[in-house]
């Protein structure tokens, strides 16, 4: 079996030491961390992920703890899932993703719903504190998905606010309220400081931190 391993960390070490079979042919190891490129692990040179399209393999094993984010990127590229396998370091087991596909989609759907519910809860809490009273426009600095959630929220509660997705060099006036909800909120706040009159014009809603805290029953469980 010709195998390509994605991930050059602890899970890769565990796979090579505990689950690798004598008949397996390891074609190489790829990792998205550029600081590892060119280094060797167990005699295999670590290379960037873009070489995957140049290699013929029977199995691509995702051997990282945060396999969801890696898998999402691969699915966006429309990779053939029949080649994909996920290695669980905790269980020392290998899972064929083709058998987990439907469960994975269901898991992502429930997780997105849970994350959105918490974000709406934060919006509701800030609204009840009167954070948006007296402001005509709400300017959102964050992900497009978060902008959509804010826009949908104010539409549903029938608040006559204009919701705007912030763009660089956008003018901010005294009737604007800025919601900082991206992970770069500190840098974004620094960039708009000169554009706002008072501290009442901005609020931080930590949408960026919610996804990591939402834990549901996992796909591999």
C-alpha positions in Angstrom: 0.0 0.0 0.0 1.5 3.3 -1.1 0.8 5.9 1.6 1.2 9.7 1.9 1.0 11.2 5.4 -0.4 14.6 6.1 1.0 16.0 9.3 4.5 15.9 10.8 3.7 16.1 14.5 2.9 13.7 17.3 0.1 11.9 15.5 2.5 11.1 12.7 5.0 9.7 15.2 2.3 7.5 16.7 1.1 6.2 13.4 4.7 5.3 12.3 5.5 3.6 15.6 2.2 1.8 16.3 0.1 1.3 13.2 2.4 1.3 10.2 2.6 -2.2 8.6 5.7 -3.7 7.1 4.1 -4.0 3.7 3.2 -0.2 3.7 5.3 2.0 1.4 5.5 5.5 2.9 5.9 7.9 0.0 6.5 10.9 2.2 5.2 13.3 4.8 3.6 16.7 4.0 2.9 19.5 6.5 1.5 23.0 6.2 4.0 24.4 8.7 6.7 25.9 6.5 9.2 25.7 9.3 9.2 21.9 9.0 9.8 21.8 5.3 13.1 20.1 4.4 13.5 18.4 7.8 13.4 14.7 8.3 11.2 12.5 10.4 11.9 8.8 10.7 14.0 9.0 7.5 11.3 10.8 5.5 11.8 14.4 4.3 8.9 16.7 5.1 7.5 18.6 2.1 4.8 21.2 1.5 1.2 20.1 0.8 1.2 21.4 -2.8 3.3 18.4 -3.8 0.3 16.1 -3.2 -1.0 16.6 -6.7 2.3 15.3 -8.1 2.3 12.0 -6.2 0.4 8.8 -7.0 -0.7 7.2 -3.7 -3.3 4.7 -2.5 -4.0 6.3 0.8 -3.7 9.9 2.1 -3.6 9.7 5.9 -4.5 12.9 7.8 -2.4 12.4 11.0 -3.1 15.7 12.9 -5.2 16.4 15.9 -7.0 19.3 14.2 -7.9 17.1 11.2 -11.2 19.0 10.6 -9.6 22.1 9.3 -7.3 20.1 7.0 -10.1 18.0 5.7 -12.3 21.1 5.0 -9.5 22.5 2.8 -9.2 19.2 0.9 -12.9 19.0 0.4 -13.0 22.5 -1.1 -10.5 21.3 -3.7 -12.9 18.5 -4.6 -10.4 15.8 -3.6 -11.5 12.2 -4.2 -12.5 11.1 -0.7 -11.9 7.4 -1.4 -8.2 8.1 -0.8 -8.7 9.9 2.5 -8.1 8.3 5.8 -8.1 9.9 9.3 -5.7 8.6 12.0 -6.9 9.0 15.6 -3.9 9.2 17.9 -6.1 8.8 21.0 -7.5 5.5 19.7 -4.6 4.4 17.5 -7.1 3.7 14.8 -7.4 4.5 11.1 -10.8 5.6 9.7 -11.8 5.6 6.0 -13.4 9.0 5.5 -15.8 7.6 2.8 -17.6 5.7 5.6 -17.7 8.8 7.8 -18.8 11.3 5.1 -22.5 11.5 6.0 -21.8 11.6 9.7 -19.2 14.3 9.1 -21.7 16.5 7.2 -24.3 16.1 9.9 -21.7 17.0 12.6 -20.7 20.1 10.7 -24.4 21.2 10.3 -25.2 20.8 14.1 -21.9 22.5 15.0 -22.6 25.5 12.8 -26.1 25.8 14.3 -24.7 25.7 17.8 -22.0 28.3 17.0 -24.5 30.6 15.4 -26.9 30.3 18.4 -24.1 31.4 20.8 -23.2 34.4 18.5 -26.8 35.5 18.4 -26.9 35.2 22.2 -23.9 37.6 22.5 -25.7 40.0 20.1 -28.9 39.8 22.2 -27.0 40.5 25.4 -25.3 43.5 24.0 -28.6 44.8 22.5 -30.4 44.5 25.8 -27.6 46.6 27.4 -28.5 49.3 24.9 -25.2 49.2 23.0 -26.8 50.1 19.7 -29.3 52.8 20.9 -28.9 56.1 19.1 -26.8 54.7 16.2 -28.1 54.6 12.7 -25.5 52.3 11.2 -23.8 49.1 12.5 -20.4 48.5 11.0 -19.1 44.9 11.3 -15.4 44.1 11.2 -14.9 40.4 11.0 -15.7 37.4 8.8 -18.4 37.6 6.1 -20.4 34.9 7.9 -20.5 37.1 11.1 -21.6 40.1 9.1 -24.5 38.0 7.8 -25.4 36.9 11.3 -25.5 40.5 12.5 -27.5 41.6 9.5 -30.0 38.8 9.9 -30.3 39.5 13.7 -31.3 43.2 13.3 -33.7 42.3 10.5 -35.5 39.8 12.6 -35.9 42.1 15.6 -37.2 44.8 13.2 -34.5 47.3 14.2 -34.2 50.0 11.6 -30.4 49.8 11.3 -28.2 49.8 8.3 -25.7 46.9 8.6 -22.4 47.4 6.8 -19.5 45.1 6.2 -16.4 47.2 6.9 -13.9 47.8 4.1 -10.5 49.5 4.3 -10.5 53.3 4.3 -14.3 53.4 5.1 -15.5 56.6 6.7 -16.9 56.2 10.2 -19.1 59.0 11.6 -20.6 59.7 15.0 -23.8 57.9 14.2 -22.0 54.6 13.5 -21.5 51.7 15.9 -18.6 49.4 15.2 -18.8 45.7 16.1 -15.3 44.1 16.3 -15.8 40.3 16.1 -12.7 39.0 14.2 -9.6 37.5 15.7 -7.6 40.5 14.7 -9.8 42.8 16.8 -6.9 44.5 18.5 -5.3 45.5 15.3 -8.6 46.5 13.8 -9.5 48.7 16.8 -6.1 50.4 16.5 -6.7 51.1 12.8 -10.1 52.8 13.4 -9.2 54.7 16.6 -8.7 57.9 14.7 -12.0 57.5 12.9 -14.3 57.4 16.0 -15.2 60.1 18.5 -15.9 58.1 21.7 -15.4 54.6 23.1 -19.2 54.1 23.0 -18.9 53.8 19.3 -17.2 50.4 19.4 -17.8 47.0 21.0 -15.9 43.7 20.9 -18.0 40.6 20.5 -15.6 37.5 20.6 -17.2 35.6 17.7 -13.7 34.5 16.8 -13.3 32.5 20.0 -16.6 30.6 19.9 -15.9 27.9 17.4 -13.0 26.5 19.5 -15.2 26.3 22.6 -18.1 24.5 21.1 -17.7 20.8 21.7 -20.2 18.3 20.3 -20.1 14.5 20.0 -17.3 13.9 17.5 -17.3 12.2 14.2 -14.9 9.5 15.4 -16.9 8.7 18.5 
